[in-house]
Amino acid sequence: MTASKPQVVYDCNIFVQGLININGPAARCVEKAKDGQVLLFVSPYVLAEIREIHLKTPLKYRITSLQTQELAGTIIAFATLVTDVPDVYHHPYDPDDSHYVNLAIKADARLIVSRDRHLLMLADYARKEGQDFHTRFPNIRVLDPVQLLWELDQQP
């Protein structure tokens, strides 16, 4: 990566994991965006997903509506909001994941950070889906939070 700020889209699971483990890699990725080390792009769709985290996460994690509302409010304070995200890409296995790719396309983001297996398969050039994705979108990479943190640590 270059010395300029990486432009990123975080899959909603990064925010979920950040709430569950405030010291984990996903939470550190959110902090990197909050601190301005990466330029994070979100959309109304992503913010709505964040606000619904408490409804979709197992009760054992005790994530509340208040936490998800506060998180969405905090994120919008430092992220760049992108509206009118086009419907360009259609994920072959999980249509909900298509939005993150489409958001990256619209925002000209170079990275999608996720732990979702369907998004991560797009990074696997041994898979047909990965090859097709790389051919169509050679400037977009999908990586997990640990990889992003490692790349950020390698910057001068």
C-alpha positions in Angstrom: 0.0 0.0 0.0 1.1 3.5 -0.6 1.9 6.1 2.1 -1.5 7.8 1.5 -4.5 6.8 3.6 -6.0 3.6 2.5 -9.6 3.9 1.4 -11.6 1.2 2.9 -15.1 -0.3 3.3 -15.7 -2.4 6.3 -18.2 -5.2 6.2 -20.8 -5.0 9.0 -19.2 -8.0 10.7 -16.2 -5.8 11.5 -18.4 -3.6 13.6 -20.1 -6.6 15.2 -16.8 -8.1 16.2 -15.6 -4.7 17.4 -18.6 -4.5 19.8 -18.0 -8.1 21.0 -14.3 -7.7 21.6 -13.2 -4.2 22.2 -9.5 -5.3 22.2 -9.6 -7.5 19.1 -8.4 -6.8 15.5 -11.8 -5.7 14.3 -12.1 -3.1 17.0 -8.6 -1.9 16.2 -9.6 -1.5 12.6 -12.5 0.7 13.7 -10.1 2.7 15.8 -7.8 3.2 12.8 -10.6 4.7 10.9 -11.6 6.9 13.9 -8.0 8.1 14.2 -7.9 8.9 10.5 -5.3 6.3 9.6 -7.7 4.9 7.0 -10.5 6.7 5.1 -13.7 4.7 5.8 -16.7 4.8 3.5 -20.2 3.9 4.7 -23.6 4.0 3.2 -27.2 4.3 4.6 -27.4 0.5 4.1 -24.3 -0.1 6.2 -25.5 2.3 8.9 -28.9 0.5 9.0 -27.1 -2.9 9.4 -25.0 -1.4 12.2 -28.2 -0.2 14.0 -29.6 -3.8 13.7 -26.6 -5.6 15.1 -28.3 -6.1 18.4 -31.2 -7.9 16.7 -28.9 -10.3 14.8 -26.2 -11.1 17.4 -26.7 -14.0 19.9 -28.0 -12.8 23.3 -24.8 -14.1 25.0 -22.9 -11.1 23.6 -25.3 -8.7 25.3 -25.2 -6.1 22.6 -27.9 -3.5 23.1 -29.9 -1.2 20.9 -28.2 1.7 22.6 -24.8 0.4 21.8 -25.6 -0.1 18.1 -27.3 3.4 17.9 -24.2 5.0 19.5 -21.9 3.1 17.2 -23.7 4.2 14.1 -23.6 7.8 15.4 -19.9 7.6 16.2 -19.1 6.1 12.8 -21.0 8.7 10.8 -18.9 11.4 12.6 -15.6 10.1 11.1 -16.6 8.1 8.0 -17.5 9.4 4.6 -21.2 8.8 3.7 -21.8 7.6 0.2 -25.3 7.6 -1.2 -26.8 6.3 -4.4 -24.6 3.1 -4.4 -25.1 1.5 -7.8 -26.1 -2.1 -8.3 -23.1 -3.1 -10.4 -21.8 -6.3 -8.8 -23.8 -9.3 -7.8 -22.2 -11.8 -5.4 -22.7 -15.3 -6.6 -23.5 -16.8 -3.1 -24.6 -14.0 -0.8 -26.6 -11.1 -2.4 -26.3 -9.1 0.8 -22.5 -9.0 0.4 -22.9 -7.3 -3.0 -23.5 -4.0 -1.4 -20.1 -3.8 0.1 -18.4 -4.4 -3.3 -20.8 -1.8 -4.9 -20.0 0.7 -2.1 -16.2 0.2 -2.8 -16.8 0.7 -6.5 -18.8 3.9 -6.0 -16.3 5.3 -3.3 -13.3 4.2 -5.3 -12.1 2.4 -2.2 -9.3 -0.1 -2.7 -10.0 -2.3 0.2 -12.9 -4.3 1.6 -12.2 -5.5 5.1 -14.3 -8.5 6.3 -14.3 -11.9 8.0 -17.3 -13.0 6.0 -16.4 -16.2 4.1 -18.3 -15.1 1.0 -16.5 -11.8 0.7 -13.1 -13.4 1.5 -13.6 -16.0 -1.3 -13.3 -13.0 -3.7 -9.6 -12.7 -2.5 -8.9 -16.3 -3.4 -7.5 -16.5 -6.9 -7.6 -20.2 -6.8 -11.4 -20.0 -6.9 -13.4 -19.0 -10.0 -15.2 -16.3 -8.0 -11.8 -14.8 -7.0 -10.5 -14.9 -10.6 -13.7 -13.3 -11.9 -13.6 -10.6 -9.2 -10.0 -9.7 -9.8 -10.5 -9.5 -13.6 -13.5 -7.2 -13.2 -12.2 -5.1 -10.2 -8.4 -5.3 -10.3 -8.0 -2.3 -8.0 -10.1 -3.7 -5.1 -8.8 -6.2 -2.6 -10.7 -8.1 0.1 -8.8 -8.8 3.3 -9.4 -9.6 6.9 -8.8 -7.2 9.8 -5.5 -8.8 10.8 -4.2 -8.3 7.2 -5.3 -4.7 7.3 -3.6 -4.1 10.6 -0.4 -5.7 9.3 -0.4 -3.6 6.2 -0.9 -0.4 8.2 2.0 -1.4 10.5 4.2 -1.8 7.4 3.6 1.8 6.2 6.5 4.2 7.0 
